Amino acid sequence: MIIGLAIRLTSKGPALFQQQRIGYRGQTFTMYKFRTMRTGVGDETLRELIAAELRGEDTSVNGSYKLDGDSRVTSIGAFLR
């Protein structure tokens, strides 16, 4: 409850993120996670990163292939990640 409250107090939007996933034997289920990203922001930077990877460019930063300093991540989200 403390994490959910911290998310709600520090950013707009719900505390939980839900997503449909495919599990055992192809059964779909709803997965719930604490929201670590801002709501309503675009994903253009991520799309550019993926495009660069598809072109064969090396996009790693210190061995990681995630966005470095992703502005969509909330302060609580950075702690949780």
C-alpha positions in Angstrom: 0.0 0.0 0.0 2.9 2.4 0.7 4.3 2.0 -2.8 0.9 2.5 -4.4 0.3 5.7 -2.3 3.8 7.0 -3.2 3.1 6.5 -6.9 -0.3 8.3 -6.6 1.2 11.2 -4.7 4.1 11.8 -7.0 2.5 11.5 -10.4 -0.8 11.6 -12.2 -2.6 8.4 -13.1 -3.3 5.0 -11.5 -0.9 3.3 -9.2 -1.2 0.0 -11.1 -0.5 -0.9 -14.7 -2.3 -3.8 -16.3 -1.4 -5.7 -19.4 -2.6 -8.8 -21.1 0.0 -11.6 -21.3 0.1 -15.1 -22.7 1.0 -17.7 -20.2 1.1 -21.5 -19.8 -0.5 -23.3 -22.8 -1.3 -20.1 -24.5 -3.8 -19.0 -21.9 -4.1 -15.2 -21.6 -4.1 -13.5 -18.2 -4.0 -10.0 -16.9 -0.8 -9.0 -15.2 -0.7 -6.1 -12.7 2.4 -4.1 -11.9 3.1 -0.9 -10.1 3.3 1.9 -12.7 6.8 3.2 -13.1 6.3 5.4 -16.1 4.4 8.6 -16.7 1.0 8.3 -18.3 0.2 10.0 -21.6 3.8 10.5 -22.9 4.9 9.3 -26.3 7.4 6.6 -27.1 9.2 8.3 -30.0 12.6 7.9 -28.3 12.1 4.2 -27.8 11.0 3.8 -31.4 14.2 5.6 -32.6 16.3 3.2 -30.5 14.5 0.2 -32.0 15.0 1.5 -35.5 18.7 2.0 -34.9 19.0 -1.6 -33.6 17.2 -2.9 -36.7 19.7 -1.0 -38.8 22.4 -2.9 -37.0 23.8 0.0 -35.0 25.3 -0.7 -31.6 22.9 1.0 -29.1 24.3 -0.4 -25.9 25.3 2.0 -23.1 27.5 0.4 -20.4 26.3 -3.1 -21.5 22.6 -2.1 -21.3 20.3 -1.9 -24.3 17.6 0.1 -22.5 17.1 3.8 -23.0 19.7 5.7 -21.0 17.9 8.3 -18.7 14.4 7.6 -20.0 12.4 10.8 -19.3 9.2 8.7 -19.1 10.3 7.0 -15.8 9.0 8.6 -12.6 11.2 9.1 -9.6 9.4 6.3 -7.7 9.6 4.2 -10.8 13.4 4.7 -11.0 13.7 3.4 -7.4 11.4 0.4 -8.1 13.3 -0.5 -11.2 
